[in-house]
Amino acid sequence: MTVHKFDPENRKKLNSKQRQAILPPIQVLKEIGLGSHDAWADIGCGTGFFTIPFANEVKQVYALDIRSEMLSDLSESLNQLEIHNVEVLQSEESRFPLPNHLIDGVLTSLVLHEVDQPIDFFRELNRILQMGGRLVVIEWAKASTKMGPPLDHRLSIQQLDDWALETGFIKVKSWEWSENFIGIEYCKER
């Protein structure tokens, strides 16, 4: 698998009207279903495409990214919007600055195709999740589209399922929000 990394110089695209139209964050979070007393982690949060809507739905959000430019933009937005239930944390790719079993749910959106060591990444997701915790993965569909990473950088559902199973997750359900995106929910089994 060839890894394709997003260029942070293009970060303004992450909250574009076009992206909001094809992957509407509020609708996606509604379909995922969130508990108002839950703590969620947005791994690879970028500039806050899902983090900010999350903050209105759950008790606590941990927003993690490896890029300081993204986190700086997110922090600025959170300050302007006076959102206080989000902790912004710079992270390594497969090492998150969170205690074991802290999180009720994790969202990782359009991130896994960029990860160098996906098994290590999934193991780290497992570590921070409580038993029975939810992992929601959103990725680019394998279909040919005019946006997103090159086709050979995209992941198959089978690939995602295999990594999840190997690291202690079971598949719960899946979504197709458009021809561009797939969503899969896994549950921490062990």
C-alpha positions in Angstrom: 0.0 0.0 0.0 1.3 3.4 -1.0 0.6 6.1 1.7 -0.6 9.5 0.6 -0.4 12.3 3.1 -2.6 15.4 3.0 -0.7 18.6 2.5 -1.6 21.0 5.3 -1.2 23.9 2.9 -4.6 22.8 1.5 -6.3 22.8 4.9 -8.8 25.4 3.9 -10.4 22.8 1.6 -11.3 20.7 4.7 -14.2 22.9 5.7 -15.3 23.9 2.2 -19.0 24.2 1.2 -18.4 21.4 -1.3 -17.2 19.0 1.3 -20.0 19.9 3.7 -22.5 19.2 0.8 -21.1 15.8 0.0 -20.4 14.7 3.6 -22.6 16.8 5.8 -21.1 16.4 9.3 -24.3 17.0 11.3 -26.3 14.4 9.3 -23.4 11.9 9.5 -23.2 12.3 13.3 -27.0 11.9 13.6 -26.8 8.7 11.6 -23.9 7.5 13.7 -25.9 8.2 16.9 -24.2 9.8 19.9 -24.8 9.8 23.6 -24.9 13.2 25.2 -22.8 11.9 28.2 -20.2 10.3 26.1 -16.5 11.2 25.5 -15.4 10.9 21.9 -12.1 11.2 20.2 -11.8 12.7 16.7 -8.5 11.2 15.5 -7.1 13.1 12.6 -9.4 16.0 13.4 -7.8 18.4 11.0 -9.4 21.8 11.3 -12.5 20.6 13.0 -14.9 19.4 10.3 -16.4 16.9 12.7 -15.0 18.1 16.0 -17.1 21.3 16.2 -20.4 19.5 15.5 -19.4 16.8 17.9 -19.0 19.4 20.7 -22.7 20.2 20.4 -23.7 16.5 20.8 -21.4 14.9 23.5 -20.0 15.7 26.9 -16.3 15.7 25.9 -14.3 15.7 22.6 -10.6 15.0 22.3 -9.4 16.4 19.0 -6.1 14.8 17.9 -4.0 15.5 14.9 -0.3 15.1 14.0 -0.2 18.6 12.3 0.2 21.7 14.4 -1.2 23.9 11.6 -4.5 22.0 11.7 -4.7 22.2 15.5 -3.9 25.9 15.5 -6.8 26.6 13.1 -9.1 24.3 15.2 -8.2 26.1 18.4 -8.9 29.5 16.9 -12.3 28.3 15.7 -13.1 26.8 19.1 -12.2 30.1 20.8 -14.3 32.2 18.4 -17.3 29.9 18.9 -16.7 29.7 22.7 -16.7 25.9 22.7 -15.2 24.6 26.0 -15.7 20.8 25.9 -13.0 20.1 23.3 -9.4 19.2 24.3 -7.0 19.8 21.4 -4.0 17.5 21.4 -1.1 17.0 19.1 -0.5 13.4 18.5 1.9 11.0 16.9 0.4 8.9 14.1 0.0 5.7 16.1 0.5 7.0 19.7 -2.2 9.1 21.2 -1.7 11.2 24.3 -4.7 9.7 26.1 -5.0 7.3 29.0 -6.1 3.7 28.5 -9.9 3.0 28.2 -10.9 6.7 28.5 -13.0 7.0 25.4 -16.6 5.9 24.6 -16.2 6.4 20.9 -13.7 7.2 18.2 -14.2 8.8 14.9 -11.4 8.7 12.3 -12.5 10.3 9.1 -10.5 10.1 5.9 -7.3 9.3 7.8 -6.6 5.6 7.5 -5.5 5.7 3.9 -2.7 8.0 5.1 -1.5 5.8 8.0 2.0 4.2 7.7 1.4 1.4 10.1 -2.4 0.6 10.2 -2.2 -2.3 12.6 -0.3 -0.1 15.1 -3.0 2.6 14.6 -5.8 0.1 15.2 -4.1 -1.2 18.3 -3.8 2.3 19.7 -7.5 3.0 19.0 -8.3 -0.2 20.9 -6.1 1.0 23.8 -7.9 4.3 24.3 -11.4 2.8 23.9 -13.5 1.4 26.8 -14.7 -2.2 26.5 -17.6 -2.2 24.1 -16.5 1.2 22.8 -17.4 2.3 19.3 -15.0 3.0 16.4 -16.4 4.7 13.4 -14.2 4.8 10.3 -15.0 7.1 7.3 -12.9 6.5 4.2 -12.9 7.2 0.5 -14.8 4.7 -1.5 -12.8 2.6 -4.0 -15.0 3.8 -6.9 -13.5 6.2 -9.3 -14.3 9.8 -8.4 -13.0 13.3 -9.3 -11.9 14.1 -5.7 -9.8 12.6 -3.0 -6.6 10.6 -3.1 -5.5 8.5 -6.0 -7.4 5.2 -6.3 -4.4 3.1 -5.5 -4.1 4.9 -2.1 -7.7 4.0 -1.1 -8.6 1.2 1.2 -11.0 -1.7 0.5 -13.7 -2.5 3.1 -12.1 -6.0 3.4 -8.8 -4.4 4.3 -10.4 -2.3 7.0 -12.3 -5.2 8.3 -9.2 -7.4 8.5 -7.2 -4.8 10.4 -10.1 -4.3 12.8 -10.6 -8.0 13.4 -6.9 -8.6 14.0 -6.8 -5.8 16.7 -9.9 -6.8 18.7 -12.8 -5.2 17.0 -16.0 -6.6 15.5 -18.0 -5.0 12.7 -21.3 -3.6 13.7 -22.7 -1.8 10.6 -21.8 0.2 7.6 -23.0 3.2 5.7 -22.6 4.7 2.2 -23.2 8.4 2.4 -22.5 8.9 -1.3 -20.5 7.3 -4.1 -17.4 9.1 -2.5 -17.5 7.8 1.1 -18.0 4.7 3.1 -18.5 4.4 6.8 -18.0 1.4 9.1 -18.7 1.0 12.8 -16.7 -1.4 14.8 -17.1 -2.4 18.5 -14.2 -3.1 20.8 -14.5 -6.8 21.7 -11.3 -7.4 23.5 
